[in-house]
Amino acid sequence: MIYLDTSVLVAYYCPEPLSRQAERLVRSTVGPAISDLTEVELFSALARKVQARALHGADAATIASEFRGHVDANLYRRIELERLHFRQANTWLSRFTTPLRTLDALHLAVAASHDFDLATFDRGLARAARTLGVKTIR
């Protein structure tokens, strides 16, 4: 089972250099996992693209609708953030051994707590994951 980081979902739904790779990854996996955090970050990324004029608002709304449809059709397995995820993220961050950011630590904690491989296009997150023993795929 894999957990999709936001970087993969953004590339899957928005035209980007890694979109083909994201499409292959998402379509080749039955029920990839996402979290509520992934969803919030996806919408944040869409908003940033609209603000930067890299994406029209109408296109962002279409992408958002398509994503919601996929969620409603159970294309993804949704994982709720729980206290244990916050505790694990805090444990890793308090080691001071990786340049992990808060939300990335939470993504890693979700993947690790369910023994999922982490699918990410974020090189820094992938390095931190490997350091912490979380398997990554790209």
N, C-alpha and C positions, 0 to 999 in steps of 0.2 A: 504494500500500500504506500502511496505517496501523499505528501502534504505540499500543496502548491503555495509558494510564496507569491506575494503580490507582483513581483517583477515578472513572473511567468504569466499571470492572469492579464496584466496590462498588455504584454506583448501578444497574448492570444486575442484580445478584443480590439486592440488598436494597431493600426499599421506601424510597424517598427522593424528594424533590421533583424530582430530575433523572432519575428512573428511566425515564420514557417516552422522553426524549431519548437516554438510554444504549441503550435497547432498539432504537430506530430506527437508531442509529449501528452497533451491533454486528451487527444483522441485515442491514443494507444493505451490509456489507463482507464480501467473500469472504476468509477466512483472515486476519483481523486478527492482528497480531503482539503477543506478550507476552513477558516474560522471566521467568527464575526469580525475579528481584526482585519482579516484579508479583505472582507467586503468594504469596511470603512476606508481602508487604504486605497482600494480600487476607485472608490468614488472621489477620494481626495486627489488621486492621480488624474482622473478625468477633469476635475475642477481646475487643477493646475494647467492642464493642456488647453483648456478653454481660455483661461486667463492669459496664457502665453500666446494665444492665437494659433496654436498648433492643431487645434481641433475646434470645429464649429459647435456651438451649443446644441443644435439640433442633432448633430452626429453623436455627441456625448449622451444625449437623452436616448437615442436609439441603442447605443451600446449598453446603457444602464438598463433599459428595458429587456434587451436580449439576455444580459447577465441574470436579471431577476427571473426571467423565464427559465433559464437553465437551472437556477437554484430551485424554483418551484417544481421543475420536472425531475428533481433529484439527480441531476447530472453530477452534483458534488455531494460529498458526505460532509455535513456541517458539524464542526466541533466547537462547543461553547467554551469560552475562557472560564477557567475555574481558579480557585485560590491556589491549588497546587502548581498551576502554570506560573503564577506570579512569584511563588516561593522559589521555584526552580530558576526562573529568570534572575531573581535577586541573588541567589546563590552564585550563579555564574558571573554576574556583573561584579559582585563583591570580591571575586578572585583577583580582579584588576589585571588579568592576563590576556584579554582580547579587546579589540576596539569595538565590541558590540554596543549597539544603540538599544535603547529601551524596547522599542517595538520589535526589533529583530530578535532580541533575547526572548521575547514572548512567543514569536513564531517558532523559534528553536525549541522552546519548552513544550509547546503543543506537539510538535513533531516527535520529540524525544519521549514524551509521556505516553504516546500511543505506538511507539516503535515504528513510526513512519520514516521513510526516506524523505529528505527535504529536497524539493525541486525548486531551484532558484537560479536566476541569471545574475545575481548580485555576488560579485567575486569576494568582497569583504565578508559577507555573510557566510558564503561557502567555506572560506578559510576558517572563520570562527567555529563553524559547525564541525569541521574536521578536527579542530583542536579539542573540542568538547566531546568528541566521540559520536556525533550525529552524522549518519551517512547522507551524502548529497548526491543528486543526479542533476544533469544539465542537458 
